[in-house]
Amino acid sequence: MSRLFGTDGVRGVANSELTPELAFRLGEAAGHFLGEKGRGRIVVGKDTRRSGDMLEAALIAGITSGGADALVCGVVPTPAVAHLTRELGADGGVVISASHNAPRYNGIKLFSRDGFKLPDDLEDEIEEFTRRPREWERPTGKHVGRVVTIADAAEQYIAHAVQTIDGDISGVRIAVDCGHGAAAVASPEALRRLGAEVECINCDWTGMDINVKCGSTHLGAISSLVTSGGFDLGIAHDGDADRVLAVDEKGNEVDGDLIMAICAADLAERGELAHNTVVGTVMTNMGFEVAMCDRDITVIKTKVGDRYVLEQMQNSGSILGGEQSGHIIFMRHNTTGDGLVTALQLASVMSRTGKSLSELCGVMKRYPQVLVNAPVRDKALLTTSSAVSSAIQEAEAKLGDTGRVLVRASGTEPLVRIMVEAADEGVAQATVDRLVGIVTAELG
């Protein structure tokens, strides 16, 4: 039986794999494991997917059936739930979202009372709880939980985000792609309050258009808008706005590695980068490591997943860490990846230095990196295929010190992600093509 929790909560096709029954049990578990015995309070937020209403209803029923109160925020970004869990003194938080995935998917992810994603061992306990028959008598009467609507949830988060930068960003012209997702309720307003001139696209939603040819997974629209409209900066969110990617004034992509490099160099220059350390992942571009080394900044690398980045940040005392995908954590401001806070930090560097984003991107030179997501029948076979293992070893031997290979199963989708980095882009592409062929043949 595969593990219920992936790298970012429980995910699946809504009403098929992620059912109301499972959502109900996860709601019960939230109250049982996160809440105070006898009465807990759990913050609940969601993105804009059509299935969100259905799963929210089931989740709230589970929370209140277990005797905890549900503090319902409606549509808000994932980092808003992490912030509000702490701000409201709640016992935990739950987000209903499948992040960057297609509209038919949904997910449920849990936060502790401190706003942190749960460790693996606690997720394992919750999974065991959801799979076994109920073993206690449900509360009745006054001991049943209540539903409390947090009407100003988005406003509280916006106010928090705005105060994370000193001064303002007046005069910076910013284009925003909200991806028909939760960013629409926060990002444009926060940027405008800080004095930016803002134009927003994909800020409405139908529930079935989230992430569809827009947002951080499809940068074409925001790139075109930036270049045609003469904007200084373009930002694009995923569905739940816990990540952001950018484009510079020329329409070029600025990924999470570049954003982190710009912000790390700026913080270090101002003497504010704790321990002169930044946390990345095994996917972090080699060029990032070179750039940080040139500035005497230590790079610590973890497994892919912002939860693992966060754990290492806590262990090392680092205040900045993240992923190439745009999940970036500024620990002084939030406890999880926060697309809005990240966008504000980047815009603040631009405003304070007077430099264009393309100039700031000169902080690092990217090594050619080719990434392919190969659909497979059973990603679990990746760890047992001798043919795949041999192909990876052969590729690594050929690249030597001039590149690297990373092949891993997606934590949220039936995909194997194959990444090759090399000094020569042609070599990287040829190596990826060879590995994709073998993975597809072996794993379907």
Helices and strands as residue ranges (DSSP letters): E 10-13, H 20-34, E 41-46, H 51-65, E 69-75, H 78-87, E 92-96, E 105-111, H 120-131, G 141-143, E 147-149, H 153-162, E 173-177, G 182-185, H 187-193, E 197-201, G 215-217, H 220-229, E 233-237, E 244-247, E 253-254, H 256-269, G 274-276, E 277-281, H 286-294, E 298-302, H 306-316, E 320-322, E 328-330, H 339-353, H 357-360, G 361-363, E 369-375, G 379-383, H 386-399, G 400-402, E 403-409, E 415-422, H 425-443
